[in-house]
């Protein structure tokens, strides 16, 4: 039986592992860039800044097989990522011959900052959720989203958004089933969604 529990500091490596194994539009991205880089951009900083908005799915044998990480303040998170999180880590990912994906992630991380997320004004919270294939189809994603939404409502956050890969058809269908509405996108490769909580 897989259970959902709050994220702990000891889970950071597991967050990175799940992140890279689901980062290529839901598929395994190991080897496409430094495997640690994905987690240091899209998973671990959320657990560092606000562990109260991070949960993991833990299998019966104690392995982390999924997670949801979030922030209730996208603009504040972006400023913190730019000023505190990324400067302490960016140098470790500078390599002489980076892959195209590695270079893209570094460019993305370096460009993060307030004012760059078009949906932050209307949907101030945002989330990232990933489940390994073995944990999918069990209702864990729905439970993780429900847990987050309950906490965001408790914090009086009016709405949450996320950005999925348009190529991840399973994720797109999942968000639509949960009542997320499509938001305007600046490119054909992304599928932004929003959910009003108030």
C-alpha positions as CSV (number, residue, x, y, z in Angstrom):
1,X,0.0,0.0,0.0
2,X,1.4,3.4,-1.0
3,X,0.9,6.2,1.4
4,X,1.2,10.0,1.1
5,X,3.3,11.8,3.8
6,X,4.9,15.1,4.2
7,X,8.3,15.5,2.6
8,X,11.4,15.3,4.9
9,X,14.9,16.6,4.5
10,X,16.1,13.0,3.9
11,X,13.9,12.8,0.8
12,X,15.9,15.3,-1.3
13,X,17.8,12.6,-3.2
14,X,14.6,10.7,-3.8
15,X,13.0,13.8,-5.2
16,X,15.8,14.2,-7.6
17,X,15.6,10.6,-8.7
18,X,11.9,10.7,-9.3
19,X,12.3,14.0,-11.1
20,X,14.9,12.8,-13.6
21,X,13.1,9.5,-14.2
22,X,9.9,11.4,-15.3
23,X,11.4,14.6,-16.8
24,X,11.2,13.8,-20.5
25,X,7.5,14.4,-21.0
26,X,6.7,11.8,-18.4
27,X,9.5,9.4,-19.5
28,X,13.0,8.7,-18.2
29,X,15.4,11.6,-18.8
30,X,18.5,10.0,-17.4
31,X,21.6,10.7,-19.5
32,X,20.0,13.7,-21.3
33,X,21.7,16.1,-19.0
34,X,23.4,15.9,-15.6
35,X,20.9,13.7,-13.8
36,X,21.0,15.9,-10.6
37,X,20.2,19.1,-12.6
38,X,16.6,18.3,-13.1
39,X,15.8,18.0,-9.4
40,X,17.8,21.1,-8.5
41,X,15.6,23.1,-10.8
42,X,12.1,21.5,-10.6
43,X,11.9,19.6,-7.3
44,X,14.4,20.1,-4.5
45,X,14.2,23.9,-4.2
46,X,10.5,23.8,-3.4
47,X,11.1,21.3,-0.5
48,X,13.9,23.6,0.7
49,X,11.9,26.8,0.7
50,X,8.5,25.6,1.9
51,X,8.4,21.9,3.0
52,X,4.8,22.5,4.2
53,X,3.8,22.4,0.6
54,X,5.7,19.2,-0.4
55,X,4.5,15.6,-0.1
56,X,5.8,12.3,-1.2
57,X,4.2,9.0,-2.2
58,X,6.0,6.2,-0.3
59,X,5.7,2.6,-1.2
60,X,5.1,-0.2,1.3
61,X,8.9,-1.0,1.2
62,X,9.8,2.6,2.1
63,X,10.8,3.9,-1.4
64,X,9.7,7.4,-2.6
65,X,7.8,6.7,-5.8
66,X,6.3,10.1,-6.4
67,X,6.0,13.6,-5.1
68,X,4.2,16.9,-5.3
69,X,6.1,20.1,-4.6
70,X,4.6,23.6,-4.7
71,X,4.8,27.2,-3.7
72,X,2.0,29.5,-2.7
73,X,3.8,32.5,-4.1
74,X,5.2,32.1,-7.6
75,X,6.8,35.6,-7.7
76,X,8.4,35.2,-4.2
77,X,9.7,31.8,-5.1
78,X,11.2,33.1,-8.4
79,X,13.0,35.9,-6.6
80,X,14.3,33.4,-4.0
81,X,15.4,30.9,-6.7
82,X,17.3,33.7,-8.5
83,X,18.9,35.3,-5.5
84,X,19.5,32.5,-3.0
85,X,19.1,29.0,-4.5
86,X,20.6,29.1,-8.0
87,X,23.8,31.1,-7.4
88,X,25.0,28.6,-4.9
89,X,24.5,25.7,-7.4
90,X,24.9,26.9,-10.9
91,X,28.7,26.5,-11.1
92,X,28.5,22.8,-10.3
93,X,26.6,22.3,-13.6
94,X,29.0,24.1,-15.9
95,X,30.6,21.5,-18.2
96,X,32.8,21.9,-21.2
97,X,30.6,19.9,-23.6
98,X,27.0,20.1,-22.4
99,X,24.2,18.3,-24.2
100,X,21.5,20.4,-25.8
101,X,19.1,19.6,-23.0
102,X,21.7,20.4,-20.3
103,X,22.3,23.8,-21.9
104,X,18.6,24.5,-22.2
105,X,18.0,23.8,-18.5
106,X,20.9,26.0,-17.4
107,X,19.5,28.8,-19.6
108,X,16.1,28.3,-18.1
109,X,17.4,28.3,-14.5
110,X,19.5,31.4,-15.1
111,X,16.5,33.3,-16.5
112,X,14.1,32.6,-13.6
113,X,13.0,35.6,-11.7
114,X,9.9,37.6,-10.9
115,X,7.7,38.9,-13.7
116,X,8.4,36.0,-16.1
117,X,5.4,33.7,-15.3
118,X,2.3,35.0,-17.1
119,X,-0.2,33.2,-14.9
120,X,1.2,34.2,-11.5
121,X,-1.0,37.3,-11.1
122,X,-4.3,35.3,-11.4
123,X,-3.0,31.9,-10.1
124,X,-0.3,32.8,-7.6
125,X,0.5,29.2,-6.5
126,X,2.1,26.6,-8.8
127,X,3.0,23.0,-8.5
128,X,5.1,20.1,-9.9
129,X,3.9,16.6,-9.5
130,X,5.6,13.4,-10.7
131,X,4.9,9.7,-10.2
132,X,7.0,6.8,-11.3
133,X,5.2,4.4,-13.7
134,X,4.7,1.9,-10.9
135,X,2.8,4.4,-8.8
136,X,0.5,5.6,-11.6
137,X,-3.1,4.6,-11.9
138,X,-3.6,4.2,-8.1
139,X,-5.3,7.5,-7.4
140,X,-2.1,8.9,-5.9
141,X,-2.0,11.9,-8.2
142,X,-5.5,12.9,-7.3
143,X,-4.8,12.5,-3.6
144,X,-1.6,14.6,-3.8
145,X,-3.4,17.3,-5.7
146,X,-6.3,17.2,-3.2
147,X,-3.8,17.5,-0.3
148,X,-2.2,20.5,-1.8
149,X,-5.5,22.2,-2.6
150,X,-6.7,21.8,1.0
151,X,-3.5,23.4,2.3
152,X,-3.7,26.2,-0.2
153,X,-7.3,26.9,0.7
154,X,-6.2,27.0,4.4
155,X,-3.6,29.6,3.4
156,X,-6.3,31.5,1.5
157,X,-4.5,31.2,-1.8
158,X,-7.1,31.9,-4.6
159,X,-5.7,29.7,-7.4
160,X,-2.9,27.4,-8.5
161,X,-1.4,26.8,-11.9
162,X,1.1,24.3,-13.5
163,X,2.7,23.9,-16.9
164,X,2.8,20.5,-18.4
165,X,4.5,19.3,-21.6
166,X,2.0,19.2,-24.4
167,X,3.6,15.9,-25.5
168,X,2.7,14.3,-22.1
169,X,-0.8,13.3,-23.2
170,X,-1.5,11.3,-20.0
171,X,-0.7,14.3,-17.8
172,X,-2.8,16.6,-19.9
173,X,-5.8,14.3,-19.6
174,X,-5.2,13.8,-15.9
175,X,-5.4,17.6,-15.2
176,X,-8.5,18.0,-17.3
177,X,-10.2,15.2,-15.3
178,X,-9.4,17.0,-12.1
179,X,-11.1,20.1,-13.3
180,X,-8.0,22.2,-14.2
181,X,-8.7,24.6,-17.1
182,X,-6.4,25.3,-20.0
183,X,-4.6,28.6,-19.8
184,X,-3.1,30.6,-22.7
185,X,0.2,29.3,-23.8
186,X,3.1,31.1,-25.4
187,X,4.2,27.9,-27.3
188,X,2.9,24.8,-28.9
189,X,5.1,22.6,-26.7
190,X,3.6,23.7,-23.3
191,X,0.2,23.1,-21.8
192,X,-0.5,25.5,-18.9
193,X,-3.4,24.7,-16.6
194,X,-5.1,26.6,-13.7
195,X,-7.5,25.7,-10.9
196,X,-9.5,28.3,-9.0
197,X,-9.6,27.4,-5.3
198,X,-11.8,30.2,-3.8
